[in-house]
Amino acid sequence: MDLVVCTDIVKRYRQGRLQVTALNGVSLAIERGAFIALAGPSGSGKTTLLNIIGGLDSADEGSVRVEGRELAHLTPAQLAEMRLRKVGFVFQAYNLIPVLSALENVEFVMLLQGVPAAERRDRARAILAEVGLGEMCDRRPAELSGGQQQRVAVARAIVAAPTIVLADEPTANLDSKAGKGLLSLMEEMNARKNVTFVFSTHDRMVMDFARRLVLLHDGRVAEDRVK
Amino acid sequence: MAWRNVWRNRRRTLVILTAVVIGVWSMICVGALSRGIADQMVQNGIATLTGHLQIHRRGFRSDPVVENSMTDPAAVLARLPGLLPPGSRWSVRVRVNAVAANARHSGGVTLVGVDPAREAQVSFIGGGVTTGAFLPPDVPWAIVVGRALAEQFDTRPGRKLVLMSQDTEREIASRAFRIIGVFDAEMAATEKQFVFVNLAQARVMLKLGGGASEVAIVLPDPQLVDTVAHRLRTALASERCEVHTWQELLPLVTAILKMYDVFIFLWFLVVFVAMSFGIVNTTLMAVFERIREFGLLRALGMKPSGIVASVLTESLMLLALGSGLGNALGLASVLALSERGIDLSAMAAGLEFAGMGRVIIPRVVTLDLALANGVVLVLGAVVSVYPALKAARFTPVEALSHT
């Protein structure tokens, strides 16, 4: 069974007096363990699709099923629970809570899940070591570089063993070296832990890393190919 | 996380903290001052011959003429040791309206016939005589007057003062007394009103026999007033007596005390309302600065109730810290002021009208402390609900896309 199945998704927004159709009948199936890039120019609907898959937003028409559950049938509380247990997020910016250290940021999701403190701390330290930040557990986000912050965000996204990680333009604010390092890390996590990664990007480097490329244009799937 | 968020904008936090500290400090100080003023009024009233309780003949309070005096107070006095708590003191008095006159002046006074030894333990007069003596037993027809009356009458110890009143046979009773002492009181009105003579001599002058106008009682613990009053009323029902508490004897003071309770609460509310605008504004600013962060928290799986709880916790921490510091400052201020009291002699005339003395000793009452802190913390949490709900209402997408 596919992990995520989107069928004829339509999403419209009102911008002032104008109505904009961000997604206009998108159908997509994402298999477990995939490493997919949703690519396209600005306004093509890739972030909107990512938000809908992650339960941050809802479709106006169509169906989105994650592990067989129809998201439209879930209450806001159930969607929050789904995001907590099943979904990891990596955003372009503002990924981390500024008043928490790197370790505490990684622990935060497990705190919400009710994981005991000792186990939380051990798992957070271990994952930070895996992403190469074992020595920086006590640093606050302001004391980390952009690339290091994104690594902490990746660590937080996968520490709670989510089903899927949704990354919205994760390399947009990074230089090419840092971006490449981040992508390599996520590729490694994908290979070792079989975590599904879905990126929204218009970065050529991300598209090159992805094993499957879905091109969106004007709210529709223009191309969907496995490399 | 909430504690760290409180200090994210240090300057803003210190500004609102200062407002809370000053607000709580003012609540405690004004409350303590009000209680001190109220204490003064009550103490003055009790010490100025009222006592905690008084026993009269039934009907005397409705028509306080000398023929309505108790005819046999000895029967009542004999029972008091068994009815009053240990440490209680009492004094028998004759108290009538009279006219005092000398060659220079005449005016209305209250003639009080007392047993000096007992009276000294019950009312202000015990420590009030500052010139001469307080009715020594070997001096016949002696009188002690107040300093303000002595000045008014242009007289002094050694001179005579004539007192006229009505006796039990409804005839004019008149007698010349020799001034043997002068007393000072908290209020000039007290000094002008009361003149003290020996109980036995007052009885002779007014043909009272063994009668008395009242028995005044001072209890070791003022909290026992109602309990003891009830006990006395039950026990003395057969003696055709009435028992009155100081609250019944001083209705104006009682009414003012109740008004103080309301005043203090209203003051707390006013201070809080002024503070609350700052609290709401600060919390709203903190919320609007962190909309994207709230979006991140929602994306990570935090429920809206978690966002509300987080914002409320920050607000409560701020309020608790401000309250704590305000309490410390307020209590220290009251402690410093209560050592010597606040001298309001400059306003003596106005204070006397209100029945207050010149030196106010502020006093912190546990209930006021609890109320002040309760108002700040509880109402502070209530006004913080709006910004907290505002933070929780943003959808994750709206919050994350906020610039």
Interface residues (C-beta under 8 A of the other chain):
Chain A: N51 G54 L56 D57 P76 A77 A80 E81 M82 R83 L84 R85 V87 F89 F91 Y94 N95 I97 P98 V99 L100 E104 F108 V109 L112 Q113 R156
Chain B: M1 R4 N5 R8 R292 E293 L296 L297 R298 A299 L300 G301 M302 K303 P304 G306 T395 P396 V397 L400
